[in-house]
């Protein structure tokens, strides 16, 4: 497992900050974070700082999850993320988020890389495979446990599995009722009482979180009321989605996160973890989704719109780039044009991105499939 029951593990990753925090919690009612007895939370030690100065250019990331084939919605999000960084002289990192073990499919990491390269995207350095260095999460989890910000949870495997994966738009995420909160004094106590290794949940403070998104604008979310204490580590020690992205964004020096707005509700949870761990918060940009003609978001199970399927069928990737660029407000393009990702970078501006979903009508799908 990646947390320690008898002490606090040492730091296993280095972090630097290039951006200030982008939010606040108000009003804040401190419930007392210690496992037992309840007492005021000790201060969180600052994150270690690298010797070199922070980068002056933005650092973005492409973070596909190898749980299925990428589709046209992913193409649009990754192109916009790439354009947003490259248009300002920034760096782009590639991270393969493969921690959701039961849903990860063989060959999907290679397929994702091939799709991104087909679209004309590049990245700085080698791809970062999330599962290859799980020990880096030990320090973060140990820090949360030592500060009383996380507590043991022995609730059913089904409930934990539901909380582990990255949430998607339309998914129903029931509020955790706090069954295990303050129930066990320690991880050892929980394991001895139940005969099972516990997972860990973050102790969410009361209050509404107010954040500002670069696309959505100001938004508010009451995590305690709407979600409750959320999972940060499952019973086998695998870090949950919310903790993994927070730790890796900080460790890699990511300063901006561009992704679909189905992940907007995750942002306050990630901000809470960043505050608890003393980590920087990136700038967030949540994009309107790509919908089909019925108004439903595209899904990985729709293989007929998968990039790999279009690629195998001979579709010209420049047609997809043009479709995404035209819909992103890049000037001087018509749907019939052919352009590359690199040719669009200098003309991209997040400020002119339309704030409405993109609808893939049958005529557009036919045109993209037949583009040669």
N, C-alpha and C positions, 0 to 999 in steps of 0.2 A: 504494500500500500504506500501511498505517497504522503501520508502524514504520520507524525510521531506521537505516540501515546505517553511517552515519558520524557518530554523535553521538546525544545523547539529546534528543528533542523536549521542548519546554516543556509545562508543565501546561496542559490545556485544559478543566478542569472544577473546580469548587469543591465541597468536601465538608465536612460537619460531622457530629459523632458525638453521639448521644444515649444510646447503650448501650455497655456494656463488652463485651469478647469473652466468648463462651460456651463455650469449649473449651480443650483443651490437647493437645499432642503428646507422647506418652511411650511408650517411650523415643525419643529423637531422636538419630539418627546423621547428622551433617552430611556429605554426600558431597563438599562443595566445589562451588560453583555456577558458577564461572567457566567460560567456554567452553573456553579453552586459554591458558596452562596452568592446571591445577586449582589453586585457591587458596581460602582462606576467603572467604565471601561478605561484600561490603561492606555496611554498614548501609543499610537502606531509608530514604530521606528521608521525613519525616512528610508526611501529606496536608495541603494548604492548608485553612485554616479560614475560613468566611464571617464577615463582620463582625458580623452579627446573632447573638444568642444562640440556642442550640438550642431547638427546640420542646419544650414540656412534655407535650403530648398525643401519643399514639402516631400513627404514620404507617404505614398499610397500603397495599396496592396490589392492583389487579386487573390481571392480565397475560395476556390471551388471545393465542394465536398464530393468525394467520389462515391456517391450513393446512387448514381444513375447518369444518363447521358445529359449533357448540357443542351439547352434549347435556345430559341430565339430571344426569350426574355433574359437569359443569362448573357447572351451575346451583347445585348443592349447595355446591361448593367456594367459588364466588364469593359466594353468600349468607352463608356462615359467615365468610369473610374480611371482608365488609362489616359484618356484625353485630359481629364481634370488635372492630373499630376504632370503629364508631359507638356501641356500648354504653358505651364509656369516653370519649366526647367526642373521638374521634380523627379524623384526616383520612384520606381514601381517594383514591389516585391511580389513574388509568387509563393503562396502558402497553400498546401494541400491539407485540408482539414479532415483528417481520416480517423477521428477518435470515436465516431458513432459506430462501433464495431459491428453490431448485428445488421446494420443497413449498408455498410461499405461493400461494394461489389468488386470482384476481381477485374482488373483491367481498366477500371474507370479513371484512375489517376492518369494513366498514359493517354486515355482518350481525351481527358480534359486538357492536358498539355497540347496534344495534337490539334484540338479545336481552337485553342487560343493562338497557336502559331499560324493556323490556317487563316484566322482573321487578321493576321499581320501584327499581333501584339508581341512585345518583348518585355523583359524584366531584367532587373539588375541583380547579379549574383545567381547562385544556384537555387532551384526550387527548395522550399523549406517544407519538409514532411512532418506534420505535427506529432505523429506517433513515434518518431524516431528519438525523441528526447524528453520522455515524460518526466524525468527526474526534476526538470526545471519547475514543475508545479509544486514540488514538496515544500519549498520555502514559503510560497504564497499561502498554501493550505495551513501549514504550521503556524504562520503569523496570525491567520484568522482564528485558529483554535486557541492559541495562547492569549489572544486579546478577548476571548469570549464572544467573538463575532460569528462563530459557527458552532453548531451543536450536533450531537449524534442523532441519527434518525434510523429507525429500524422498521419503517413502514413497508408495505408490500412491494415486491419487485415490480409489479405492474405500475404502481404509482411513480416509483423512481424512474422507470424506463420512460414514462410519459414526460417527466420533467427533464430528462437528460438531453433530448434532441433539440436542435434549433427550432423554435416555433415557426409556424407558417401561417399566412393569412387564412382565416377561416377555421383554423384549428381551435377547438374548445379546450382551454387550459383551466381546469378547476382550481379554485383558490385552495392552497394548502391550509388545513384547519389548525395547524399547530399541535398536532397530536403528541409529538415527541419533544416539544419545546419545554425546557426545564424539567424534563422527566428523568434524565440520567446525569449524574455528576461528571462523568468522564466517558471517554470511548471504551475504556476497560469495563466500566460499570454496565454500559449498554450491552457489550458483548457477553459479559458474564450472565446478565439477567435474561438474555434471549437466546444465547447460543449462536448468534449470528454476528458477522462483522457489520457494523453500522455504516451507513452513508453519512454525509455531512450536509446540513442546510445552513444557509446564511440567515442570521437573525436580522430581519428587516426592521428598521426603526419606523415609527409612525410619522406620518406627514406627507404632504404632496411635494413631489419633486418637479421643479420648473427648469426646463432646458431649452436651448435654442438650436434648431436644426437648420443647416444651410439651404435646404429646399423647403421643408415643411414650415419653418419659422418657429416661433415660441410654441411649446406644448407642455402640458402638465400631466402627471401620472402619479397616482397613489399606489405604490407597490404593495404596501402593507394591506390595504383594503382589497385590491383587485387581484393580487397574486399570492401574497403571504410570503412566508419564508421559503426561499427557493434553493434547489439543490446546487451544491458546488462540487461535490465528489460523490460518486456512486459507491456502492458497497465493496466493489472489487478495487477501489482506489482510482479508477479512471476519472479524470476531471470532467465535470459537466461543461456543456457548451459555453455558458456565460463566463465561467472562470477561465476556461482555456483561451478564449479570444482576448480577454483582458490581459492575461499574463503575456501572451505572445505578441499582442500589439505593442505593449510596453517594451518587451525584450528586444523587439525588432526596430524600435524607434518609429513606429507608424504614427504619423501626425494627422492623417485624415482617413476616414472610412466612408466609402461610397458604396451603397447597397440598396436593395429593394425596400420599399416602405412596409413590407410585411414584417420586417425586423425592427420597426420603430418601437414597439412595446418592450423589446429587449434592452433598449438603450438606457432607461433609468436603472435597471438592474446592474448593467455594466458600470454605470457611473457610481452607484453605491459601492461596488467592489473596488473601483479605482480609488475612491475616497478612503475606504477602510484600509487599503494596502499602501496608501501613499504614492499611487502611480499617476502619471499624467493622463488627462483625458484628450483624445483626439478631437478634431472637428468632425461632426457627423453630417452626412448628406444622404437622405433617404429618398430614393427615386420612385415616382409612380410606376406601377407594375404594367407589364404587357398582358392584355386580356384577349381571350378569344371572342368570337362573334356573339357568344351568349353572355359575355360579361364575366366569365370565370378566368382566374389566372392560369397561365400555362403551368403544366406539371411535368416532371421528369418522365412520368409514365407515357406521355404523349410522344412516342418515339418517331412519329411521322414528321414532327417539327424539330427533331433533334438535329444538332449541327452535324453530328457524324453521319446521319442519314442524308442530309442535304449535300454534304461533302462527297459521300459515296455516289450520289446521283448526278454529280457534275455541276452543281450550282457554283456560279462565280462568287467567291467570297466578297468581292467588291460590291456586289449588289446588296448584300446584307449590311456591309459597312455604310453604304449610301442610305439604305432604309433607316438605320439607327441614327446616322448623322442628320438626315432631314428631319426626323422626329425629335431630335435634340436641339433643334433651332440653329444648326450650323448654316450660315447663309450661302447662297450661290449654288444650291443643289436642287435638282428635280429627282423624283423617284426613278426616272429612267437613266440617270447618270451612273457612271462607274468611278469610284474613288477608293483610295486606300486609307487605312487608319492613320498612317503617318501624314498623309496629305491634309487630313482634317484637324490635326492636333492644334496647329497655330490659330485656327479659326473658332475653336470651341470656347464657350463662356458659360459657366454654370448659371449666371444671372439670367440668361435668356432661355433656359430650359423650360419647356412647358410644364405646368404643375398639374397636369391631368393624365390619367392612364392612357396608354397606347393600345388601340384596338386593332387586332390582326383580323381584317376582314378576308373573306374567301378570295377576292381578287388579288390582294396583296400576297397571300400565300401562294397562289398560282403563279404570280409573277416571279417571286423569289425561287420557287422550285424550278421554273423554266429558264432562269437567267444563265446565260452562257457567255 
